[in-house]
């Protein structure tokens, strides 16, 4: 499948990398010569220097043969024009990264419905939603939902002395027969592997676990965490992400305090968020954080526009006892710093955008895709059709790739934690966890 990506920034680069690894024909377009040259050296894609909103440039990139166009520059207007041009040339699917709410609000003459663009993604709103999900658990470093929210995937770090530490997956299955979950991946020393029964879990490992949402609260205690209920959250920074998160917290009746150093922005936030406390303050002022009771707060989110400030503020909050600390990170290269310096979790508007777009670049049988922050892997929810190669076979007979694992089978209202003798039936929804190299082979099984 041929895909045109307009914008070779971090979002475009990451999308191009993922899609090229899955053997798609990718053309990456950008007006910045340095970005184009870097992508050409690092990726197995075709690169093109030029304005992605220009029709001649799109023609040169082969837009007429493309199945989809993903416009992900930092300029909303360029993304809109690129998608409109692609639609006029009969490109099947167009996706635009849009930050300005005036462009995507329902009823606007520039809305998705009026302009004919298939999908508009707002990075800040996507990021706020991911942050809200992360705040639900003291343990989670990553969270993704499947099957309409009935199944969750969480990442969590194993603590010293945790019940699962030092035990193999087979031992744990025999010991916790009342628990319904699948350990989808173990990350140790920055190496990710899909575990089998004899593999042992050690303290310090990062686990990725799939379980029914109704039972997910029972997973963190196995990794050494106490039960957690979100009541109070402090947000450092009145960014768009911070504001959208505060709206979600208000809707769910969670007590919210926002700190921002800009007095004018504080007035705006106080007017828009009637149930939140807005303070004109510096998020890196340790004395102020202590005075405002950060030590007893359930969740602390650092969401200023500067990664360095967010990291510092998060570390200060963690040092005085905040239970769950989440840092907003814009630069991809900073994401790996977060677990190393002791911050609980990170969110990225750019990674959130990648996640949202990946849900739309697969074929129709793919229902949900989650690209994970902590590792280079994906969780994919497939629908099994009558003609699928996997239909009617037991998992034992499928010969699943070693870098992939079936985490759950959803059959009508039933959630099945799979075993080797479980059969895949047409109409099932199957959640698969896989490393990038295994994804093309996994997809063939569902053809």
NUSELUM-21113 format. One line per 8 residues: for each residue x, y negated, z negated of C-alpha. Coordinates in Angstrom, 2 decimals, always signed. Layout:
X Y Z ~ ...
REM end
This chain:
+0.00 +0.00 +0.00 ~ +1.32 -3.43 +0.93 ~ +1.16 -6.12 -1.76 ~ +2.07 -9.80 -1.44 ~ +3.14 -11.53 -4.66 ~ +3.33 -15.32 -4.66 ~ +5.66 -16.50 -7.42 ~ +8.96 -14.90 -8.40
+8.97 -16.14 -11.98 ~ +8.86 -13.68 -14.86 ~ +5.27 -12.58 -14.16 ~ +5.86 -12.10 -10.43 ~ +9.22 -10.44 -10.98 ~ +7.79 -7.99 -13.52 ~ +4.83 -7.15 -11.27 ~ +7.12 -6.62 -8.29
+9.36 -4.35 -10.36 ~ +6.45 -2.20 -11.57 ~ +4.76 -1.92 -8.18 ~ +7.97 -1.15 -6.30 ~ +8.76 +1.61 -8.81 ~ +5.42 +3.13 -7.85 ~ +6.40 +3.13 -4.16 ~ +4.23 +0.21 -3.03
+5.50 -2.07 -0.25 ~ +6.04 -5.37 -2.06 ~ +6.74 -8.79 -0.51 ~ +7.78 -11.41 -3.09 ~ +7.44 -15.08 -2.10 ~ +8.83 -18.11 -3.93 ~ +10.03 -21.63 -3.07 ~ +12.95 -21.44 -5.51
+16.08 -20.09 -3.73 ~ +17.69 -18.91 -6.99 ~ +14.67 -16.82 -7.98 ~ +14.39 -15.33 -4.52 ~ +18.09 -14.43 -4.45 ~ +17.96 -12.90 -7.94 ~ +14.91 -10.77 -7.06 ~ +16.54 -9.65 -3.81
+19.60 -8.45 -5.72 ~ +17.72 -6.71 -8.53 ~ +14.59 -5.22 -6.91 ~ +13.76 -2.91 -4.04 ~ +11.34 -5.40 -2.46 ~ +11.22 -7.78 +0.50 ~ +11.83 -11.37 -0.59 ~ +10.78 -14.50 +1.27
+11.77 -18.11 +0.61 ~ +8.88 -20.52 +1.09 ~ +5.68 -22.03 -0.24 ~ +3.19 -19.26 -0.96 ~ +0.28 -21.62 -0.28 ~ +1.53 -22.15 +3.28 ~ -0.26 -20.15 +5.96 ~ +2.85 -19.74 +8.17
+4.79 -18.39 +5.18 ~ +2.01 -15.94 +4.34 ~ +1.90 -14.87 +8.00 ~ +5.65 -14.29 +7.94 ~ +5.17 -12.14 +4.85 ~ +2.67 -9.94 +6.68 ~ -0.47 -11.08 +4.90 ~ -2.73 -9.64 +7.61
-1.51 -6.12 +6.78 ~ -1.63 -6.59 +2.99 ~ -4.16 -4.78 +0.82 ~ -3.90 -7.43 -1.88 ~ -2.36 -10.78 -2.77 ~ -1.33 -11.66 -6.32 ~ -0.74 -15.41 -6.82 ~ +1.08 -15.84 -10.13
+3.09 -19.07 -9.94 ~ +2.93 -21.54 -12.84 ~ +0.88 -23.93 -10.66 ~ -2.86 -23.25 -10.62 ~ -3.40 -25.15 -7.37 ~ -0.79 -23.13 -5.46 ~ -2.37 -19.91 -6.71 ~ -5.86 -21.01 -5.69
-4.82 -22.09 -2.19 ~ -2.81 -18.91 -1.62 ~ -5.80 -16.75 -2.59 ~ -8.22 -18.78 -0.44 ~ -5.91 -18.46 +2.57 ~ -5.56 -14.71 +1.99 ~ -9.33 -14.27 +1.78 ~ -9.78 -16.07 +5.11
-7.35 -13.54 +6.59 ~ -9.40 -10.61 +5.23 ~ -7.06 -9.49 +2.44 ~ -9.10 -7.02 +0.40 ~ -8.21 -8.15 -3.12 ~ -6.96 -11.52 -4.34 ~ -5.87 -12.36 -7.90 ~ -4.99 -15.83 -9.20
-3.23 -16.77 -12.43 ~ -5.16 -19.80 -13.73 ~ -4.58 -21.79 -16.93 ~ -6.89 -24.79 -16.45 ~ -10.35 -23.83 -17.78 ~ -12.00 -26.21 -15.28 ~ -11.12 -23.74 -12.54 ~ -12.73 -20.64 -14.02
-15.71 -21.80 -16.10 ~ -19.01 -20.42 -14.88 ~ -21.04 -22.99 -12.97 ~ -17.98 -24.93 -11.81 ~ -17.73 -25.50 -8.04 ~ -14.17 -24.17 -8.36 ~ -15.13 -21.02 -10.22 ~ -14.17 -17.54 -9.05
-17.70 -16.87 -7.79 ~ -17.83 -20.05 -5.70 ~ -14.33 -19.68 -4.24 ~ -14.55 -15.97 -3.44 ~ -11.44 -15.02 -5.43 ~ -11.74 -11.53 -6.88 ~ -10.05 -12.19 -10.22 ~ -8.87 -15.26 -12.14
-6.67 -14.50 -15.12 ~ -6.08 -17.01 -17.90 ~ -2.79 -16.05 -19.60 ~ -3.51 -17.97 -22.79 ~ -6.89 -16.31 -23.38 ~ -5.52 -12.85 -22.58 ~ -2.69 -13.48 -25.05 ~ -5.06 -14.69 -27.78
-7.16 -11.53 -27.43 ~ -4.09 -9.30 -27.70 ~ -2.98 -11.24 -30.80 ~ -6.38 -10.75 -32.40 ~ -6.17 -7.00 -31.79 ~ -2.68 -6.84 -33.31 ~ -3.85 -8.67 -36.44 ~ -6.35 -5.90 -37.19
-3.55 -3.64 -38.43 ~ -0.54 -4.35 -40.65 ~ +1.39 -1.65 -38.79 ~ +0.66 -2.21 -35.10 ~ +3.39 -3.50 -32.78 ~ +1.25 -2.81 -29.68 ~ -2.49 -2.26 -29.28 ~ -4.53 -1.21 -26.25
-8.15 -0.11 -25.93 ~ -9.68 +2.47 -23.60 ~ -13.06 +4.06 -22.87 ~ -14.92 +0.85 -23.62 ~ -13.15 +0.47 -26.95 ~ -13.79 +4.03 -28.19 ~ -10.10 +5.05 -27.96 ~ -7.07 +3.05 -29.08
-3.35 +3.26 -28.46 ~ -1.16 +1.70 -31.16 ~ +2.57 +1.36 -31.58 ~ +3.97 +1.49 -35.12 ~ +7.37 +1.77 -36.79 ~ +7.86 +4.71 -39.20 ~ +8.89 +3.60 -42.70 ~ +11.35 +5.38 -44.99
+9.56 +8.04 -47.01 ~ +6.53 +8.10 -44.69 ~ +4.53 +11.37 -44.65 ~ +5.48 +12.03 -41.02 ~ +9.22 +11.30 -41.42 ~ +11.47 +14.34 -40.92 ~ +8.68 +16.55 -39.59 ~ +8.11 +18.02 -36.14
+4.89 +17.45 -34.21 ~ +3.97 +21.12 -34.68 ~ +4.40 +20.83 -38.46 ~ +2.24 +17.72 -38.54 ~ -0.49 +19.38 -36.46 ~ -0.62 +22.26 -38.95 ~ -0.55 +19.96 -41.97 ~ -3.08 +17.33 -40.84
-5.80 +19.42 -39.26 ~ -8.37 +16.77 -40.17 ~ -6.58 +14.07 -38.14 ~ -7.36 +13.65 -34.45 ~ -4.52 +11.92 -32.61 ~ -1.79 +12.44 -30.02 ~ +1.76 +11.17 -30.40 ~ +2.28 +9.86 -26.87
+5.87 +8.59 -27.17 ~ +8.79 +8.27 -29.56 ~ +11.28 +5.42 -29.16 ~ +14.63 +5.93 -30.90 ~ +17.74 +3.79 -30.32 ~ +15.92 +2.06 -27.43 ~ +15.40 +5.41 -25.64 ~ +11.81 +6.41 -24.89
+10.77 +10.02 -24.52 ~ +7.48 +11.85 -24.20 ~ +7.63 +14.27 -27.16 ~ +6.80 +17.97 -27.30 ~ +5.87 +20.14 -30.26 ~ +9.40 +20.80 -31.52 ~ +10.42 +17.11 -31.53 ~ +10.88 +15.56 -34.98
+9.84 +12.10 -36.13 ~ +12.43 +10.15 -38.11 ~ +12.24 +7.01 -40.25 ~ +12.82 +3.98 -38.04 ~ +11.24 +5.57 -34.97 ~ +8.72 +3.56 -32.99 ~ +5.70 +5.77 -32.33 ~ +2.91 +5.33 -29.80
-0.24 +7.12 -30.92 ~ -3.62 +7.63 -29.21 ~ -6.68 +8.22 -31.40 ~ -10.43 +7.61 -31.49 ~ -11.03 +4.02 -32.63 ~ -13.22 +5.30 -35.46 ~ -10.20 +7.18 -36.86 ~ -7.40 +4.72 -36.08
-7.37 +3.35 -39.65 ~ -6.05 +6.73 -40.82 ~ -2.92 +6.55 -38.66 ~ -0.87 +3.74 -40.32 ~ -0.81 +5.48 -43.76 ~ +0.90 +8.47 -42.10 ~ +3.72 +6.10 -41.06 ~ +4.00 +4.68 -44.58
+1.60 +1.69 -44.48 ~ -1.13 +0.71 -46.92 ~ -4.70 +0.17 -45.75 ~ -5.33 -3.35 -44.46 ~ -8.29 -5.71 -44.07 ~ -7.96 -9.05 -42.27 ~ -9.43 -11.94 -44.27 ~ -7.07 -14.92 -43.94
-4.86 -16.01 -41.03 ~ -2.52 -18.97 -40.60 ~ -1.60 -20.17 -37.10 ~ +1.53 -22.28 -36.71 ~ +1.10 -24.35 -33.56 ~ -1.89 -25.89 -31.87 ~ -1.12 -24.45 -28.42 ~ -3.85 -23.18 -26.12
-3.11 -19.66 -27.37 ~ -3.46 -20.85 -30.97 ~ -6.75 -22.59 -30.24 ~ -8.24 -19.58 -28.42 ~ -7.13 -17.30 -31.26 ~ -8.76 -19.59 -33.83 ~ -12.02 -19.41 -31.84 ~ -11.90 -15.59 -32.01
-11.17 -15.66 -35.75 ~ -14.10 -18.01 -36.37 ~ -16.41 -15.75 -34.36 ~ -15.37 -12.80 -36.56 ~ -15.67 -14.80 -39.82 ~ -11.95 -14.72 -40.61 ~ -10.65 -17.67 -42.64 ~ -8.25 -19.67 -40.44
-5.69 -22.44 -41.07 ~ -3.82 -24.18 -38.23 ~ -0.59 -26.20 -38.58 ~ +0.61 -28.61 -35.91 ~ +3.16 -31.45 -35.92 ~ +1.19 -33.61 -33.41 ~ -1.40 -35.73 -35.22 ~ -3.47 -36.34 -32.08
-3.61 -32.60 -31.33 ~ -4.73 -31.97 -34.92 ~ -7.67 -34.34 -34.44 ~ -8.66 -32.50 -31.23 ~ -8.46 -29.11 -32.92 ~ -10.43 -30.26 -35.97 ~ -13.18 -31.45 -33.66 ~ -13.28 -28.20 -31.65
-12.87 -25.75 -34.55 ~ -15.39 -26.75 -37.23 ~ -14.81 -23.67 -39.43 ~ -11.00 -23.84 -39.42 ~ -8.71 -25.91 -41.65 ~ -6.34 -28.03 -39.52 ~ -3.20 -29.49 -41.15 ~ -0.75 -32.02 -39.75
+2.47 -30.23 -40.68 ~ +5.76 -28.71 -39.51 ~ +5.61 -24.92 -39.05 ~ +9.30 -24.57 -40.02 ~ +8.90 -26.34 -43.39 ~ +9.45 -23.51 -45.88 ~ +8.25 -25.56 -48.86 ~ +4.99 -26.37 -47.09
+4.45 -22.72 -46.11 ~ +4.88 -21.67 -49.73 ~ +2.57 -24.45 -50.93 ~ -0.14 -23.35 -48.48 ~ -0.04 -19.80 -49.81 ~ +1.63 -17.93 -46.96 ~ +2.89 -15.32 -49.43 ~ -0.63 -13.99 -49.91
-1.92 -14.37 -46.37 ~ -3.03 -11.37 -44.29 ~ -1.83 -12.63 -40.91 ~ +0.59 -15.31 -39.73 ~ +0.87 -16.21 -36.04 ~ +3.56 -18.56 -34.76 ~ +2.15 -20.04 -31.55 ~ +4.01 -23.23 -30.71
+5.25 -23.92 -27.19 ~ +8.87 -23.10 -28.10 ~ +10.13 -19.55 -28.55 ~ +12.98 -20.56 -30.86 ~ +10.58 -22.41 -33.17 ~ +8.23 -19.43 -33.15 ~ +10.98 -17.01 -34.10 ~ +12.24 -19.25 -36.92
+8.74 -19.93 -38.26 ~ +7.90 -16.21 -38.15 ~ +11.05 -15.29 -40.05 ~ +10.27 -17.90 -42.72 ~ +6.72 -16.58 -43.11 ~ +7.99 -12.99 -43.34 ~ +10.60 -13.98 -45.93 ~ +7.95 -15.42 -48.28
+5.63 -12.41 -48.03 ~ +3.10 -12.77 -45.19 ~ +1.65 -9.27 -44.62 ~ +1.50 -9.29 -40.79 ~ +3.56 -11.72 -38.70 ~ +3.10 -12.11 -34.95 ~ +5.31 -14.36 -32.82 ~ +4.33 -15.86 -29.47
+7.19 -15.33 -26.98 ~ +7.32 -16.76 -23.46 ~ +10.73 -15.52 -22.29 ~ +10.85 -11.82 -21.53 ~ +14.47 -11.55 -22.67 ~ +13.46 -12.61 -26.21 ~ +10.87 -9.84 -26.62 ~ +13.48 -7.27 -27.63
+14.73 -9.56 -30.41 ~ +11.46 -9.43 -32.34 ~ +11.70 -5.92 -33.90 ~ +15.45 -6.32 -34.46 ~ +15.09 -9.43 -36.64 ~ +12.23 -8.01 -38.71 ~ +9.16 -9.68 -37.19 ~ +6.17 -7.31 -37.05
+4.98 -7.91 -33.49 ~ +5.15 -10.24 -30.52 ~ +2.76 -11.35 -27.81 ~ +3.57 -12.87 -24.44 ~ +1.16 -14.79 -22.19 ~ +3.20 -13.58 -19.23 ~ +3.08 -9.93 -20.28 ~ -0.65 -10.31 -21.00
-1.07 -11.55 -17.43 ~ +0.88 -8.57 -16.10 ~ -1.33 -6.19 -18.10 ~ -4.51 -7.78 -16.78 ~ -3.34 -7.70 -13.17 ~ -2.16 -4.09 -13.30 ~ -5.71 -3.05 -14.11 ~ -6.71 -4.29 -10.65
-3.89 -3.06 -8.45 ~ -4.58 +0.65 -8.86 ~ -7.12 +2.60 -6.81 ~ -10.75 +2.87 -7.82 ~ -10.26 +5.98 -9.94 ~ -8.09 +3.96 -12.38 ~ -10.31 +2.36 -15.02 ~ -7.85 +0.75 -17.46
-4.08 +0.13 -17.52 ~ -1.98 -1.05 -20.46 ~ +1.65 -2.06 -19.95 ~ +3.33 -1.97 -23.35 ~ +5.48 -4.66 -24.94 ~ +7.90 -2.45 -26.84 ~ +8.81 -0.01 -24.05 ~ +8.90 +0.38 -20.29
+5.83 +2.63 -20.07 ~ +2.13 +2.55 -19.28 ~ -1.08 +4.07 -20.54 ~ -3.60 +4.65 -17.74 ~ -7.26 +5.70 -17.92 ~ -8.32 +7.78 -14.89 ~ -11.76 +8.87 -13.76 ~ -11.81 +12.46 -12.48
-13.65 +12.89 -9.17 ~ -15.02 +16.09 -7.64 ~ -12.12 +16.32 -5.20 ~ -9.34 +15.50 -7.67 ~ -6.51 +18.04 -7.74 ~ -6.74 +18.21 -11.52 ~ -10.50 +18.89 -11.60 ~ -11.48 +22.36 -12.81
-8.02 +23.19 -14.15 ~ -6.78 +23.66 -17.68 ~ -3.93 +21.43 -18.83 ~ -1.72 +24.49 -19.13 ~ -2.15 +25.16 -15.39 ~ -1.67 +21.60 -14.20 ~ +2.14 +21.40 -14.51 ~ +2.05 +17.83 -15.75
+5.32 +15.84 -15.21 ~ +7.66 +15.94 -18.21 ~ +7.60 +12.12 -18.53 ~ +3.82 +12.04 -18.84 ~ +1.23 +13.34 -21.29 ~ -2.57 +13.54 -21.47 ~ -3.59 +11.69 -24.62 ~ -7.38 +11.97 -24.59
-10.28 +13.30 -22.56 ~ -13.60 +11.45 -22.72 ~ -16.58 +13.58 -21.70 ~ -19.91 +11.78 -22.04 ~ -20.03 +10.78 -25.74 ~ -17.31 +13.24 -26.79 ~ -13.65 +12.29 -27.34 ~ -11.41 +15.34 -26.93
-7.87 +15.44 -28.31 ~ -6.48 +17.83 -25.69 ~ -4.76 +21.16 -26.06 ~ -3.31 +23.44 -23.39 ~ -6.49 +25.45 -22.85 ~ -8.75 +22.38 -22.40 ~ -10.22 +22.13 -18.90 ~ -10.51 +18.85 -16.95
-13.97 +18.47 -15.39 ~ -15.33 +16.10 -12.73 ~ -16.74 +13.01 -14.42 ~ -14.23 +13.12 -17.27 ~ -12.21 +10.05 -18.18 ~ -8.60 +11.00 -18.90 ~ -6.09 +8.75 -20.69 ~ -2.50 +9.40 -19.61
+0.70 +7.98 -21.11 ~ +3.65 +7.96 -18.70 ~ +7.04 +6.46 -17.97 ~ +7.21 +4.54 -14.64 ~ +9.04 +7.28 -12.74 ~ +6.25 +9.77 -13.48 ~ +3.31 +7.51 -12.52 ~ +3.25 +8.33 -8.76
+3.25 +12.07 -9.55 ~ +0.51 +11.59 -12.15 ~ -1.61 +9.60 -9.70 ~ -1.41 +12.44 -7.15 ~ -3.04 +14.78 -9.65 ~ -6.11 +12.55 -9.68 ~ -6.32 +12.15 -5.87
REM end
